[in-house]
């Protein structure tokens, strides 16, 4: 350690580089096998000096440069010194803002270094540039010693995950991979799942915070668990094989006689049989794993088909909702247009009724003027009558007063009926018939009078004809207005029928949506039942694999007991016990 510090000081003096006191303090505090300068801001010159020191083998097996703000330039200078170092096993470069150049240099380091087993790279930005990260993955693929890799918070997307998945297909040494808090997503998760189908080494995989669907995560967990069980089984078999080999070597060394040779041959045959059985069991396990893999692939395809069908149904539902919304807006617009048209028609009818009422009032005023003129004529005629006709004049005046009163009431009722125009036609006709009856009675009374009263009666008949003509004109006007109103009612009825058609379309669309929803639910239920059956089959296969492993362990125990029995019953063992 003292030599390392002295060399560092000598290089600083030779190159004229300012000595960083903080680095010297860290060098004094570090242990004999671990160099930790975390949290220091290392300059490019200091990185160059450290690279020069690490070009030759040192006694450091672990180096931590976390949060040293190296950047791409500093990391590039430092990593060149580790290409051919054979003592460093653990390297921590956490939080150094490594991007494109840093990723490429790390790939070159992994391709050349043959001793580094653990590499910590969290809180960098290696996945920002896809091409640089692909170079890093190529270096990782050619490495044969790295077992632990930490890539947390490196902004790795699905493109970077595709390159890493291609590396994992051929990598046979990486056991622990940490990819938490990146942006792998659905596509990256699928690429990783396909890659791990052919990788049997990864025993620990961390994927939290990557927006990967839960079904993909479960499949990845299952594969990693399978790899863990496989590796533990292999390690167990290797350890047992080593133990058996040691026992065989011991037996070979201890036994020199013929009977021991025969027993050894027998034992070797038993071992060979057990080895064959072990191979058969391994073949069965691999076959079961292939079946599980095919079932997982089928399950994945079924889930993908379910996802596609769900997306298609959702798209159809969205289209139906859009069409329904368009129909609703169109119906609402039609209703608004119809209301606007109805208001315009009502305003037109009101204006027409007001104009008709004004015209009728003008006609009534004209008739009133004519009536006044007739009254003046009648008063002149009365003045010309002879005194002896006073009795007749009194009766005639009474009849005239009565007729005038009835005519005034008739005109008043006509004004009221014209304002209502829709409900007063029968009342007008009834009143006209009453007036005709009264006039006919007055005509009968006046027929008994003199020739002067006859001329007055003719004059009244003429007035009555004029009044009946006006009544006929009023009736014609009311019938015309009624026809227009009936025509407008017909238009409104047609619009109401059109609205009924729109309502039927809306109800048909709603029924179609219900049918689609029911079909979607049925499809989901069918897929759930298929998934449950596949999971049950998978559980049965796992139980069979466990049973086979238990049988293999039991056979190994029997073999071990047999070997111990054989060793204890050998002549050498008996000779040793007799000496004791």
Secondary structure, DSSP 8 states (H G I E B T S, - for coil): -HHHHHHHHHHHHHHT----HHHHHHHHHS-SSEEE-TT----HHHHHHHHHHHTS--S-SEEE-TT---HHHHHHHHHGGGTT-SS--EEE-TTS---HHHHHHHHHHHHH-SS--EEE--SS-TTSSHHHHHHHHHHHHH-SS--EEE-TTS---HHHHHHHHHHHHH--S--EEE-TTS--HHHHHHHHHHHHTS-----EEE-TTS---HHHHHHHHHHHHHHHHHHHHHHHHHHHHHHHHHHHHHHHHH--SHHHHHHHHHHHHHHHHHHHHHHHHHHHHHHHHHHHHHHHHHHHHHHHHHHHHHHHHHHHHHHHHHHHHHHHHHHHHHHHHHHHHHHHHHHHHHHHHHHHHHHHHHHHHHHHHHHHHHHHHHHHHHHHS-GGGHHHHHHHHHHHHHHHHHHHHHHHHHHHHHHH-SS-HHHHHHHHHHHHHHHHHHHHHHTTS-HHHHHHHHHHHHHHHHHHHHHHHHHHHHHHHHHHHHHHHHHHHHHHHHHHHHHHHHHHHHHHHHHHHHHHHHHHHHHHHHHHHHHHHHHHHHHHHHHHHHHHHHHHHHHHHHHHHHHHTSHHHHHHHHH-
